[in-house]
Amino acid sequence: MVRDVIIVGAGVTGAAIARELSRYRLSVLLLEKEAEPAFGVSKSNSGIIHAGTQNPPSSLKGWLCVEGNRLLREELAWDLGLDFARCGQLIVVFDAADLPELEKIKREGEALGVKDLQIVDRRWLDAREPNLGPEVKAALYVPSAGIISPYRFVYALVENAVKNGVQLRTSSRVTAVSRSEEGFEVTAGGQVWRSRWLVNAAGLYADEVSALAGAPTFTISPRKGEEYLLDKKREHLANHIIFPLPSATSKGVLIIKTSDGNPMIGPTAHDTPDKEDLSTTDEGLAEVLAGARRMMPSVDRSDIIAYFAGLRPASGKDFIIRHEDSVPGLVNAAGIQSPGLTSAPAIAVMVADILKKRGLELVPKAEFHRLRPRPVHLFQIPLEETRRLIEKDPAYGDIVCRCELVSAQEVRDAVKHGARTLDGVKFRTRAQAGRCHGGFCTTRIMKIMQEELGLRVTDITKRGPGSELIKEERK
Ligand SMILES: Cc1cc2nc3c(=O)[nH]c(=O)nc-3n(C[C@H](O)[C@H](O)[C@H](O)COP(=O)(O)OP(=O)(O)OC[C@H]3O[C@@H](n4cnc5c(N)ncnc54)[C@H](O)[C@@H]3O)c2cc1C
């Protein structure tokens, strides 16, 4: 069978492209090398839906960020039942001499189409952000910024794409691409797949996939960001996402509200040659703590309950989204550094448009399932609603994860919706993500996965082959 389009990479970029193409009468295959979608850069970021400020005025990423923000707020958040909260952002200055810099960011944001920007003084800030430190003098208020659960965003996109006919193949690393009469022959996961068009959304490895397809036209240079998650008892630390003035290479160390309640501080921004280097460091922690404490001095090292690093897949200063004329049929969506999470819906529309201009016929499906039901998360709903749910289905009253209030039924729902690993369950439900890091619930989750998937306990992994928790079962 020759498919219309093969997409490589089920991060937020590939998932958004798959969902966009699923509106049309096309056969689409989404190939992912990991055991589940969202196991690449898209799981390790700040989860901010940026407004579009802090991008160069004429940049592609600036324009796509503004448009992605709009699409998310006005369409996707509702259609896909996403955990999006429009909390707004503040870019603070510590010196009145920096006010012209804030004015410049405001002008550049407005030129890109960011709306309702406002410079606010200390009195305005005192009424809304009581934990700001004495050094903060003023800020740029950006109301259209918000937060989202990054992995649940990807799962929602993939789930809806699959509902609309996209085929997903995980554990399928693309290792070779050759030309055929119809277009491409792609070797992945021990099989050869054929397609007329090839879309490369392989994140950190997009340079290698493009080279495999015959277009070694760019390189990806990882830029590491370390992030530190604070205890939920600090949930009300900040009411907005708090930024300092950006530097030439990064938006700076931020205080981030997250959609799950725990505030987060970070990220750092340092180049690394290693695409697998997800280590956190003492230097990174010191840098993040110092940056956060300058904005909010009550942030304390003892508030930190978890940490991680992510690698921005950078290639120069902007995104690379183009048809490679040297390899007809190949479209690259590469160099998707920050704000790639925000921009993904707009990148998807742009890729569909490139394919159309190059000759792919986009005929809308008679029946496109635009809506996806919002999954139940007990930690997000009022007690009264929980009570009603338990009356209907007692498994919602069987609490598996005490730290994050996750029931057995939510774990079962996650498995039914595609979770195949312990991390997949964690990203979908938050079970194992609390202070005890799964000390109480991991064995119970494994039991549920065994029941739902008919697996042996030795088959259950943290994040795919090689990360099994149990070596052998005693008879
Ligand atoms: C620390 C940090 C903070 C950030 N904060 C934000 C933020 O707040 N807001 C924002 O908008 N953006 C943010 N970003 C940027 C954002 O996370 C990325 O732009 C986005 O996740 C990139 O998504 P992607 O799908 O292009 O890449 P990925 O998520 O990495 O997806 C690529 C996928 O391709 C797969 N793959 C690779 N090679 C192959 C192969 N050969 N065969 C098959 N599959 C393959 C990978 O396994 C992966 O799943 C941040 C990034 C970092 C690192």
The ligand as an SDF file (V2000), in Angstrom:
LIG
                    3D

 53 58  0  0  0  0  0  0  0  0999 V2000
   13.4920   23.2980   28.6920 C   0  0  0  0  0  0  0  0  0  0  0  0
   12.5290   23.6260   27.5930 C   0  0  0  0  0  0  0  0  0  0  0  0
   11.4550   24.4740   27.8420 C   0  0  0  0  0  0  0  0  0  0  0  0
   10.5620   24.7920   26.8150 C   0  0  0  0  0  0  0  0  0  0  0  0
    9.4700   25.5390   27.1160 N   0  0  0  0  0  0  0  0  0  0  0  0
    8.5500   25.8050   26.1470 C   0  0  0  0  0  0  0  0  0  0  0  0
    7.3740   26.5140   26.4750 C   0  0  0  0  0  0  0  0  0  0  0  0
    7.1150   26.8410   27.6240 O   0  0  0  0  0  0  0  0  0  0  0  0
    6.5190   26.8370   25.4600 N   0  0  0  0  0  0  0  0  0  0  0  0
    6.7710   26.4850   24.1670 C   0  0  0  0  0  0  0  0  0  0  0  0
    5.9950   26.8570   23.2990 O   0  0  0  0  0  0  0  0  0  0  0  0
    7.8690   25.7430   23.8350 N   0  0  0  0  0  0  0  0  0  0  0  0
    8.7490   25.3850   24.8070 C   0  0  0  0  0  0  0  0  0  0  0  0
    9.8410   24.6130   24.5190 N   0  0  0  0  0  0  0  0  0  0  0  0
   10.0120   24.1160   23.1600 C   0  0  0  0  0  0  0  0  0  0  0  0
    9.1420   22.8910   22.8800 C   0  0  0  0  0  0  0  0  0  0  0  0
    9.2350   21.9480   23.9110 O   0  0  0  0  0  0  0  0  0  0  0  0
    9.6130   22.2750   21.5570 C   0  0  0  0  0  0  0  0  0  0  0  0
    9.6580   23.2630   20.5820 O   0  0  0  0  0  0  0  0  0  0  0  0
    8.6640   21.1710   21.0820 C   0  0  0  0  0  0  0  0  0  0  0  0
    8.3720   20.2580   22.1080 O   0  0  0  0  0  0  0  0  0  0  0  0
    9.2930   20.4400   19.8930 C   0  0  0  0  0  0  0  0  0  0  0  0
    8.4150   19.4240   19.5280 O   0  0  0  0  0  0  0  0  0  0  0  0
    8.7810   18.4250   18.3360 P   0  0  0  0  0  0  0  0  0  0  0  0
    7.5850   17.6000   18.1200 O   0  0  0  0  0  0  0  0  0  0  0  0
    9.3050   19.2100   17.1930 O   0  0  0  0  0  0  0  0  0  0  0  0
    9.9840   17.5690   18.9120 O   0  0  0  0  0  0  0  0  0  0  0  0
    9.8800   16.2530   19.8400 P   0  0  0  0  0  0  0  0  0  0  0  0
    8.8900   16.4080   20.9100 O   0  0  0  0  0  0  0  0  0  0  0  0
   11.2600   15.8870   20.2490 O   0  0  0  0  0  0  0  0  0  0  0  0
    9.3030   15.1750   18.8520 O   0  0  0  0  0  0  0  0  0  0  0  0
   10.0960   14.5500   17.8750 C   0  0  0  0  0  0  0  0  0  0  0  0
    9.7840   13.0720   17.9260 C   0  0  0  0  0  0  0  0  0  0  0  0
   10.4690   12.4230   16.8620 O   0  0  0  0  0  0  0  0  0  0  0  0
   10.8830   11.1570   17.3260 C   0  0  0  0  0  0  0  0  0  0  0  0
   11.9810   10.7030   16.4590 N   0  0  0  0  0  0  0  0  0  0  0  0
   13.2340   11.1990   16.3750 C   0  0  0  0  0  0  0  0  0  0  0  0
   13.9480   10.5220   15.4580 N   0  0  0  0  0  0  0  0  0  0  0  0
   13.1240    9.5900   14.9410 C   0  0  0  0  0  0  0  0  0  0  0  0
   13.2850    8.5690   13.9720 C   0  0  0  0  0  0  0  0  0  0  0  0
   14.4450    8.3680   13.3420 N   0  0  0  0  0  0  0  0  0  0  0  0
   12.2280    7.7570   13.6940 N   0  0  0  0  0  0  0  0  0  0  0  0
   11.0330    7.9360   14.3330 C   0  0  0  0  0  0  0  0  0  0  0  0
   10.8300    8.8770   15.2790 N   0  0  0  0  0  0  0  0  0  0  0  0
   11.8600    9.6930   15.5730 C   0  0  0  0  0  0  0  0  0  0  0  0
   11.3000   11.4330   18.7560 C   0  0  0  0  0  0  0  0  0  0  0  0
   11.3390   10.2530   19.5440 O   0  0  0  0  0  0  0  0  0  0  0  0
   10.2630   12.4300   19.2150 C   0  0  0  0  0  0  0  0  0  0  0  0
    9.1610   11.8160   19.8650 O   0  0  0  0  0  0  0  0  0  0  0  0
   10.7590   24.2710   25.5170 C   0  0  0  0  0  0  0  0  0  0  0  0
   11.8370   23.4060   25.2810 C   0  0  0  0  0  0  0  0  0  0  0  0
   12.6920   23.0600   26.3020 C   0  0  0  0  0  0  0  0  0  0  0  0
   13.7810   22.0830   26.0540 C   0  0  0  0  0  0  0  0  0  0  0  0
  1  2  1  0
  2  3  1  0
  2 52  2  0
  3  4  2  0
  4  5  1  0
  4 50  1  0
  5  6  2  0
  6  7  1  0
  6 13  1  0
  7  8  2  0
  7  9  1  0
  9 10  1  0
 10 11  2  0
 10 12  1  0
 12 13  2  0
 13 14  1  0
 14 15  1  0
 14 50  1  0
 15 16  1  0
 16 17  1  0
 16 18  1  0
 18 19  1  0
 18 20  1  0
 20 21  1  0
 20 22  1  0
 22 23  1  0
 23 24  1  0
 24 25  2  0
 24 26  1  0
 24 27  1  0
 27 28  1  0
 28 29  2  0
 28 30  1  0
 28 31  1  0
 31 32  1  0
 32 33  1  0
 33 34  1  0
 33 48  1  0
 34 35  1  0
 35 36  1  0
 35 46  1  0
 36 37  1  0
 36 45  1  0
 37 38  2  0
 38 39  1  0
 39 40  1  0
 39 45  2  0
 40 41  1  0
 40 42  2  0
 42 43  1  0
 43 44  2  0
 44 45  1  0
 46 47  1  0
 46 48  1  0
 48 49  1  0
 50 51  2  0
 51 52  1  0
 52 53  1  0
M  END
$$$$
